[in-house]
Every structure is written in C-alpha cells, then in structure tokens.
Amino acid sequence: MTYFERALFIVFCVMVIAGCSQSQQVRTSPARVSLTSMTSVIPSAATESELRTFASQWQGVPHLSGGDSKSGIDAPGLVMVAFDQVLGLSLPHSTPRQLGYGEEVELALLKPGDLVFFRPTSMPRHVGIYLGSQEFLHSWPETGVSMSRLDDPFWSGAFWAGRRLLASQSSVVSPDSTSQTPSNRPNSRRVGW
C-alpha cells in the first residue's frame, strides 16, 4: 500500500467512526431540516397524504394579509405554517423570500410539496403548495384557504415558477434556529420582486 492509499484509508475510517458516533445521539425534540444544503428527492405518497390532511383542516380559514393562524392567514403564511407543521421546515413569511429556496422545477414535473408561484393580474405575486393531480393549496382573498387547479385557465395563465424544497435531511438544525437563508443560486425570474 502506498502512502497516499494509507492516508486515504485512515481518512475513510475516521469518517466512518465519526458518522457512527453521531448516529447514536439522542434527540429530545423534533429536528428541523436546514434549507441551505438540501438535495432534491422525489416526495413520497405519504407527503401528499399529510398535505391533504393539513389542507382539509385549514380549508375555509379566511384570508388575512399578514395572518398566520386559523383566525386568518395569507398565502405565504399558509405555506410557512404547512411546511413547519407537516414537513418540519422553517420558511419566512414572505412570498419573494420563499421563492429563493429550493430548486426550480418545471410545471410538468411538479410533485406534492413543491411550491407554486403565480403572477396573477390582481396582485403582484402569489404562492401555494402543490398537492398532486393538478391541485394546489393556497389562501386567496376571495375564497380564503382553498384548493384550486393548475389546469384552470386563470391559474395556468398566471403560473410563474415551481420550486422544490423537499430533500434529504442532510443538515439538521435545532428547532429554535431562525437563521435560515435561501440558496445562493441566481434566479433570473426574481427580477422586479
């Protein structure tokens, strides 16, 4: 064995031992996934089921700009609450800032849990959560929390971007951490936001 091969073997052994000792840590509270170092994976059917359960519990809650509770909630607040309660991810209460997370995904490739962004004529921006089967959950001023369809002419004409945030738990932070930062990837679609 050459010197380089021995050094590589030692580094590998240290990494394996360190990995094993970390996996034995006991968690006393649910973990939050950091959004800064995630890699895309295909969300499971369980994700869709959990999001649809969440949707049924919140459906009909009135729209309230800046709201984040069942007494009233806006679109980015709904996304923030859903990702926190269902997926254990912390997001800001801001549509433009939510657009900075994850990776862009085409309309035809959306999976349950992806964020969908719109530029309707009645407001500068809007966000919802894709549920599957052309449906998404959002809070709209006229209807409150409701499910709408991406193949509806209004929403298909206003569709702007899809973002995939769900990924492996490659980096875990404590539940009280508030230092979530969006990806540093340039996004030319954010011009004017």
N, C-alpha and C positions, 0 to 999 in steps of 0.2 A: 504494500500500500504506500502510495506517495504521501508526502507531507500535506499536499492540498486535499487529497482524499480523506486523510485522517482528520484534518481540520473541519472538513465538511461533515464528516460523520459525527464529530463531537458537537458541532452546532446543531445538527439534526437531533441528537439525543437530548440536548439541553432544551430544545423547543418541545419535544415530546413530553419530557418530565414536567416542564413548566405548564404545558397545556393540561396534563393530568391533574396537577395540584390545583389549578384554577377551577376545574370542573367539580371539585369536591366542596366548593364554597356553598354555604347555606344562605339562601335568600329569605329575608323576613318580610319583604313586600314585593308586589308585582314590579317587574322591570319595565322600563320604557326603552324603546328602540331609538337609537340616535339616527337622525335622518341624514347625517353628513357622510356616512361611509357605507351606504347600502348598495346592494347589487340586486338587479331585478330577478324575480322569480314569478312563476305563474301562480296567482292566488288560487286557493282551493275552493271547492264547493262549500266547505264549512264557512269560509269568509262570506260568500253570497248569502248563506242561510242566516248568519249572525247579523249582517247588514239589513236584511229584510225584516228580521225580528225587531231590530232597532227602528227601522222605518215605520213599522206598524205601531210601535209605542209612541212615536213622535208625530205621526200623521195628524194633521188638523191643528197643530200648535200654530197660533197666529204669528205672522211676520212682524218683527220689531227690529228696526235698524239699531245695530249695536247690541242686540239681545243675545243671551246665551243660556236661556232656561226655558222650561215648559210654559212659562207665562208669556213668552215671546222670544223669537230667535230670528236672526237673519241668516243668509246663505253661508257666509264664511264661519259664523258661529256654529251652525249646524254641522259643517264639515269638521270644525275643531272639536266639538263635543263627540261626534261619532267616532272620529279617529282615536280620541282619548278613551272613551268607554268601551268600544268594540275591539280596537286594534292595539291599544296601549301606546299610541304615538302622539307626541305633543306637536301641535301646529299653532301658528299665530292666528289671531282673529282678524285676518286681512286677506282679501282675495288676491291682490297683487303679490303679497309675500308668499301665499300658498302656491302661486304659480312658479316660484323659484325652487320648489322642492321636487325631488324625483327626476325621472327621465321622461322626455316627450314620447308619446305613443300615438299612433295613427288611429283615427276613428274606427276603422275596420278591425283593429287589433285590441280594442278595449276589453278589459277583464274586470270582474267585480272588485270594487275597491279602488279603481282608478278615479282620479279627479277629472271632471269635465268642465271646461271653461267656455263661456259664451260672451259674445258682444251683441246683445240684443239692442234694437233701436231705442228702446225705452230707458235704458240705463247703460253706463259705460262698461260695466263688466258684471259677470255673474258666475257662480261656481256651484257644482253639485257633485254627487258621488254616484258613479256608475254601479248599477245593481246586477246587470246582465239582461239578456233578452231585450235589448234596446231601451231599457228603463233606467232612469236615474232619479235620485232623491235630492230635493233642494227645498229652500224656503223662498217663496215668491210673494211679492207684496199683495197680489190679488187673492192668492189661494193659501198662503201660509205654507207649512210643511206639507209637501205632496210629492207624488211620483209622477213624472212626465216621461214622454217617449222621445228618443233621439230621432226617430223617423217621422215625427210630427213636423210639418213644413216650417213652422215658426222656429223650433229648436234646431232643426237641421240647417236652416239658413243662418242662424246665429252662432252655430258651433265654431269655436275658435281653436281650442287645443285640448289635448288629453295628456295627463301626467300620471305616471306610475310611481307610487311611493312604497308599496308593499314589497318587502325584501326579506332576506335572511337576517337574523339577529346577529350581525357581525360585530356590532358595537353596542354595548348596553350602558346606559347611564342611569343614575339614581332618579327616582320618581320626582324629587324636588328640584331637579336641574331645570333651569329655564334658559340655558344658553344654546338653544337650537339655532343653527344657521343654515341658510339654503345652500344648495350646491353652487359652486363657482363656475359652472358651465355657462357659457354665453347663451342667451336665448333671444334671438333677433325678434321674436314675436312680442316681446315686452315693451317695444317702443311705444311711448305715449302713456304707459301705465305709471 
